[in-house]
Amino acid sequence: MSVFDELRRVVETGGRAVVFTVLSGDTAGAKLLVHEDGTTAGDAPPELAGLAADALRTGRSHVIEHGDAKLFADVYGPPPRLLVYGAVDTAEALCRAAKLLGWTTIVADARARFATRERIPGADELLVAWPEEAIAAVQPDLGTAVIVLTHDDKFDIPLLKAALESDAFYIGALGSRRNQERRRGLLLEAGVPERDLERISGPAGLDVGAESPSETALSMLAEMLAVRVGRSGGPLRLARTRIHAEPPAGKK
């Protein structure tokens, strides 16, 4: 099957893939389509498939310098998803803000009296589920951000542990710095490798002085966007990178 036939199938089924086009060198013009599961189609060097995960994680098409060659990575996939665990005020604020970005939102909570349309009208999907059940239902992938808002170990620890076993591009948690350290110890006791804990953004969000649920949601979503494309989230006037997103440093 040709690259274009494969790409048509990806688009029609709502799948996720990246098409690498070689822009320079002896193989200029060659293409390689790489599905999320690693399968490929096309005539470009097959080793380009190793670049697919990082390219897909950015969610955006971009140019990559790879060795002596320059590539265009054309990324295809559904809108990002946001899984929020904890049907609290900030969850609704996150759903409202994420809709402005075109994201799909899912809010889950084991407490049925909290996970209601009256409390969370902005969610695209509501789940009454324990953490492991929510992760199993959503199956976070390279296009999914996960955040836990419950401040309760019986929810926080299993949710974070399960999320760390997924491909989610962002994992965040509310809580003070002291609580984050205490939670870190509990996750280590639960068998989470220490290196994996670096994936958790906690306290979640950028330092913008957020106070209200809406301000907190804005802070969190800004961090999710920055993490997805490997940016620091600092002031643009101090940045030494292009204003618009590039591939994360070290991944070209």
C-alpha positions, 0 to 999 in steps of 0.5 A, spaced: 500 500 500 502 506 498 504 512 503 498 516 500 493 510 501 496 509 508 495 516 510 488 516 507 486 510 512 489 514 518 485 520 517 479 516 515 479 512 522 482 517 526 489 514 527 495 517 529 501 517 524 507 521 522 510 522 514 517 523 514 519 527 507 527 527 506 528 534 504 536 534 502 541 529 500 541 523 495 534 520 497 530 527 497 523 526 496 523 519 499 517 518 504 516 514 510 509 513 514 510 511 521 504 509 525 503 510 532 505 502 533 511 503 529 509 500 523 511 503 516 510 504 509 514 508 504 521 508 501 525 513 505 530 510 510 527 505 515 531 507 521 527 514 520 521 510 524 526 511 530 524 519 530 516 517 530 515 517 537 518 524 539 515 527 532 508 525 534 508 527 541 509 534 539 503 534 535 505 539 530 508 538 523 516 541 523 522 540 520 528 535 523 535 535 522 537 528 522 545 527 521 546 530 514 539 530 512 533 535 513 526 532 514 519 534 514 515 531 519 508 531 517 504 529 523 497 527 523 492 525 529 486 527 533 485 533 537 489 532 544 485 529 550 485 531 557 484 526 562 482 530 569 481 525 575 477 529 580 470 532 579 472 539 583 471 546 581 478 546 577 476 540 573 470 544 570 475 550 569 480 546 565 474 543 561 472 550 559 479 552 557 481 546 553 475 547 549 478 553 546 484 549 544 480 544 541 482 539 546 477 533 548 476 533 555 474 527 560 473 528 567 473 522 572 471 521 579 470 515 583 465 519 587 458 519 583 455 525 587 461 529 584 462 526 577 455 529 574 453 534 569 450 539 574 457 540 576 462 539 570 457 541 564 464 542 560 466 535 560 466 531 553 465 525 557 464 523 565 466 517 568 464 514 575 471 510 576 476 508 580 483 511 578 485 504 575 479 503 571 479 511 568 486 509 566 484 503 563 478 506 559 481 512 557 488 508 555 492 515 555 497 515 549 502 520 546 496 525 545 493 525 552 495 529 558 493 527 565 492 531 571 489 529 578 486 534 582 483 530 588 488 531 594 487 524 596 492 518 597 487 513 595 486 516 588 492 520 587 497 514 588 494 509 584 492 514 578 499 517 578 502 510 578 497 508 572 499 514 568 506 513 569 505 506 565 502 510 559 505 514 554 501 520 556 505 526 554 504 530 561 502 528 568 500 533 573 498 533 580 496 539 585 499 539 592 504 543 596 511 542 595 511 538 601 505 534 599 509 533 593 515 530 596 510 526 601 507 523 595 513 521 591 515 517 597 509 513 597 510 512 589 517 509 591 514 505 596 508 503 591 514 500 586 515 506 581 522 507 579 525 514 581 527 516 574 519 515 572 517 520 577 521 526 573 515 525 569 510 528 574 509 536 574 507 537 581 505 542 583 502 542 576 502 549 572 506 555 571 508 560 576 503 566 574 500 567 580 494 563 579 489 563 585 482 562 582 480 555 579 480 559 572 487 562 573 489 555 575 486 552 569 490 557 565 496 555 568 496 548 568 494 548 560 500 553 559 504 548 562 501 542 558 502 546 552 510 547 553 511 540 556 508 537 549 513 541 545 519 541 549 519 549 551 520 552 558 514 556 559 518 562 560 517 569 558 518 570 550 522 576 551 527 572 554 527 566 550 532 564 545 528 560 541 523 561 535 517 564 538 513 558 534 514 551 537 520 547 534 522 540 536 524 539 543 532 540 544 536 534 543 531 531 539 533 533 532 
